[in-house]
C-alpha cells in the first residue's frame, strides 16, 4: 500500500514564506509557551463526557452469530452467475447452501 502523503509536492519557497507570513499576522495563533505546554492536559481528561460521545470503537460491531471465513472452490460459471446478480452475491450463495443442508 502506498503512502498517500508521498504524492504531495513540496512547497515552493514563496508558498512557505506566504504561509509563515499569514501565521505571524494572526493575533490568535501565538506559539504555546513551555509553561502552557507543561500545564496541558489530554482532551479525554478535560472533557470526558464529550470524549466518550465521539470516541469510536475499532472494527465492526460484534454480532450474535458471526460468519466464518472459509476458502471454497466453485465452478467459474456458478460464481459468474451469482456475481451477475449484483451486490450481496456471497450472501445469496450462503442462502442457497443453507437450504441445501444435509442432515
C-alpha positions as protocol buffer text, in pm:
chain_id: "A"
residue {
  index: 1
  type: UNK
  ca { x: 0 y: 0 z: 0 }
}
residue {
  index: 2
  type: UNK
  ca { x: 146 y: 337 z: -96 }
}
residue {
  index: 3
  type: UNK
  ca { x: 170 y: 632 z: 136 }
}
residue {
  index: 4
  type: UNK
  ca { x: -88 y: 894 z: 27 }
}
residue {
  index: 5
  type: UNK
  ca { x: 140 y: 1173 z: 153 }
}
residue {
  index: 6
  type: UNK
  ca { x: 413 y: 1066 z: -90 }
}
residue {
  index: 7
  type: UNK
  ca { x: 211 y: 1228 z: -372 }
}
residue {
  index: 8
  type: UNK
  ca { x: 211 y: 1572 z: -208 }
}
residue {
  index: 9
  type: UNK
  ca { x: 456 y: 1801 z: -377 }
}
residue {
  index: 10
  type: UNK
  ca { x: 689 y: 2005 z: -157 }
}
residue {
  index: 11
  type: UNK
  ca { x: 603 y: 2372 z: -112 }
}
residue {
  index: 12
  type: UNK
  ca { x: 792 y: 2631 z: -308 }
}
residue {
  index: 13
  type: UNK
  ca { x: 992 y: 2878 z: -100 }
}
residue {
  index: 14
  type: UNK
  ca { x: 745 y: 3156 z: -191 }
}
residue {
  index: 15
  type: UNK
  ca { x: 448 y: 2944 z: -77 }
}
residue {
  index: 16
  type: UNK
  ca { x: 615 y: 2859 z: 253 }
}
residue {
  index: 17
  type: UNK
  ca { x: 703 y: 3226 z: 310 }
}
residue {
  index: 18
  type: UNK
  ca { x: 339 y: 3328 z: 246 }
}
residue {
  index: 19
  type: UNK
  ca { x: 211 y: 3067 z: 492 }
}
residue {
  index: 20
  type: UNK
  ca { x: 457 y: 3181 z: 758 }
}
residue {
  index: 21
  type: UNK
  ca { x: 358 y: 3546 z: 695 }
}
residue {
  index: 22
  type: UNK
  ca { x: -10 y: 3461 z: 746 }
}
residue {
  index: 23
  type: UNK
  ca { x: 69 y: 3269 z: 1066 }
}
residue {
  index: 24
  type: UNK
  ca { x: 268 y: 3562 z: 1204 }
}
residue {
  index: 25
  type: UNK
  ca { x: -13 y: 3805 z: 1117 }
}
residue {
  index: 26
  type: UNK
  ca { x: -277 y: 3606 z: 1311 }
}
residue {
  index: 27
  type: UNK
  ca { x: -304 y: 3753 z: 1664 }
}
residue {
  index: 28
  type: UNK
  ca { x: -494 y: 3446 z: 1789 }
}
residue {
  index: 29
  type: UNK
  ca { x: -231 y: 3197 z: 1676 }
}
residue {
  index: 30
  type: UNK
  ca { x: 59 y: 3255 z: 1913 }
}
residue {
  index: 31
  type: UNK
  ca { x: 313 y: 2989 z: 1996 }
}
residue {
  index: 32
  type: UNK
  ca { x: 244 y: 2795 z: 2316 }
}
residue {
  index: 33
  type: UNK
  ca { x: 495 y: 2866 z: 2590 }
}
residue {
  index: 34
  type: UNK
  ca { x: 683 y: 2592 z: 2774 }
}
residue {
  index: 35
  type: UNK
  ca { x: 473 y: 2672 z: 3081 }
}
residue {
  index: 36
  type: UNK
  ca { x: 148 y: 2634 z: 2886 }
}
residue {
  index: 37
  type: UNK
  ca { x: 265 y: 2304 z: 2736 }
}
residue {
  index: 38
  type: UNK
  ca { x: 361 y: 2174 z: 3083 }
}
residue {
  index: 39
  type: UNK
  ca { x: 10 y: 2253 z: 3210 }
}
residue {
  index: 40
  type: UNK
  ca { x: -167 y: 2097 z: 2909 }
}
residue {
  index: 41
  type: UNK
  ca { x: -394 y: 1800 z: 2979 }
}
residue {
  index: 42
  type: UNK
  ca { x: -528 y: 1534 z: 2741 }
}
residue {
  index: 43
  type: UNK
  ca { x: -862 y: 1609 z: 2576 }
}
residue {
  index: 44
  type: UNK
  ca { x: -1019 y: 1297 z: 2731 }
}
residue {
  index: 45
  type: UNK
  ca { x: -923 y: 1419 z: 3077 }
}
residue {
  index: 46
  type: UNK
  ca { x: -1057 y: 1772 z: 3030 }
}
residue {
  index: 47
  type: UNK
  ca { x: -1381 y: 1675 z: 2852 }
}
residue {
  index: 48
  type: UNK
  ca { x: -1453 y: 1311 z: 2948 }
}
residue {
  index: 49
  type: UNK
  ca { x: -1823 y: 1316 z: 2851 }
}
residue {
  index: 50
  type: UNK
  ca { x: -1755 y: 1471 z: 2513 }
}
residue {
  index: 51
  type: UNK
  ca { x: -1466 y: 1232 z: 2455 }
}
residue {
  index: 52
  type: UNK
  ca { x: -1689 y: 930 z: 2526 }
}
residue {
  index: 53
  type: UNK
  ca { x: -1962 y: 1064 z: 2297 }
}
residue {
  index: 54
  type: UNK
  ca { x: -1729 y: 1095 z: 1998 }
}
residue {
  index: 55
  type: UNK
  ca { x: -1499 y: 801 z: 2062 }
}
residue {
  index: 56
  type: UNK
  ca { x: -1541 y: 529 z: 1803 }
}
residue {
  index: 57
  type: UNK
  ca { x: -1485 y: 165 z: 1865 }
}
residue {
  index: 58
  type: UNK
  ca { x: -1245 y: -7 z: 1629 }
}
residue {
  index: 59
  type: UNK
  ca { x: -1365 y: -267 z: 1387 }
}
residue {
  index: 60
  type: UNK
  ca { x: -1711 y: -391 z: 1313 }
}
residue {
  index: 61
  type: UNK
  ca { x: -1968 y: -424 z: 1588 }
}
residue {
  index: 62
  type: UNK
  ca { x: -1992 y: -770 z: 1742 }
}
residue {
  index: 63
  type: UNK
  ca { x: -2265 y: -991 z: 1600 }
}
residue {
  index: 64
  type: UNK
  ca { x: -2453 y: -1271 z: 1771 }
}
residue {
  index: 65
  type: UNK
  ca { x: -2369 y: -1530 z: 1506 }
}
residue {
  index: 66
  type: UNK
  ca { x: -2050 y: -1422 z: 1328 }
}
residue {
  index: 67
  type: UNK
  ca { x: -1973 y: -1566 z: 985 }
}
residue {
  index: 68
  type: UNK
  ca { x: -1677 y: -1797 z: 943 }
}
residue {
  index: 69
  type: UNK
  ca { x: -1423 y: -1721 z: 675 }
}
residue {
  index: 70
  type: UNK
  ca { x: -1358 y: -2024 z: 451 }
}
residue {
  index: 71
  type: UNK
  ca { x: -1200 y: -2093 z: 117 }
}
residue {
  index: 72
  type: UNK
  ca { x: -1412 y: -2288 z: -128 }
}
residue {
  index: 73
  type: UNK
  ca { x: -1360 y: -2377 z: -493 }
}
residue {
  index: 74
  type: UNK
  ca { x: -1662 y: -2321 z: -715 }
}
residue {
  index: 75
  type: UNK
  ca { x: -1705 y: -2351 z: -1090 }
}
residue {
  index: 76
  type: UNK
  ca { x: -1642 y: -2025 z: -1274 }
}
residue {
  index: 77
  type: UNK
  ca { x: -1989 y: -2025 z: -1429 }
}
residue {
  index: 78
  type: UNK
  ca { x: -2151 y: -2057 z: -1085 }
}
residue {
  index: 79
  type: UNK
  ca { x: -1955 y: -1762 z: -946 }
}
residue {
  index: 80
  type: UNK
  ca { x: -2020 y: -1556 z: -1260 }
}
residue {
  index: 81
  type: UNK
  ca { x: -2395 y: -1612 z: -1239 }
}
residue {
  index: 82
  type: UNK
  ca { x: -2409 y: -1510 z: -872 }
}
residue {
  index: 83
  type: UNK
  ca { x: -2186 y: -1206 z: -929 }
}
residue {
  index: 84
  type: UNK
  ca { x: -2410 y: -1101 z: -1218 }
}
residue {
  index: 85
  type: UNK
  ca { x: -2698 y: -1067 z: -970 }
}
residue {
  index: 86
  type: UNK
  ca { x: -2518 y: -771 z: -808 }
}
residue {
  index: 87
  type: UNK
  ca { x: -2408 y: -673 z: -462 }
}
residue {
  index: 88
  type: UNK
  ca { x: -2474 y: -937 z: -196 }
}
residue {
  index: 89
  type: UNK
  ca { x: -2395 y: -1234 z: -420 }
}
residue {
  index: 90
  type: UNK
  ca { x: -2197 y: -1408 z: -143 }
}
residue {
  index: 91
  type: UNK
  ca { x: -2494 y: -1381 z: 93 }
}
residue {
  index: 92
  type: UNK
  ca { x: -2714 y: -1534 z: -177 }
}
residue {
  index: 93
  type: UNK
  ca { x: -2474 y: -1827 z: -210 }
}
residue {
  index: 94
  type: UNK
  ca { x: -2495 y: -1864 z: 168 }
}
residue {
  index: 95
  type: UNK
  ca { x: -2876 y: -1881 z: 147 }
}
residue {
  index: 96
  type: UNK
  ca { x: -2865 y: -2148 z: -125 }
}
residue {
  index: 97
  type: UNK
  ca { x: -2626 y: -2355 z: 84 }
}
residue {
  index: 98
  type: UNK
  ca { x: -2848 y: -2316 z: 393 }
}
residue {
  index: 99
  type: UNK
  ca { x: -3145 y: -2453 z: 200 }
}
residue {
  index: 100
  type: UNK
  ca { x: -2936 y: -2749 z: 83 }
}
residue {
  index: 101
  type: UNK
  ca { x: -2832 y: -2856 z: 436 }
}
residue {
  index: 102
  type: UNK
  ca { x: -2754 y: -3222 z: 465 }
}
residue {
  index: 103
  type: UNK
  ca { x: -2897 y: -3387 z: 777 }
}
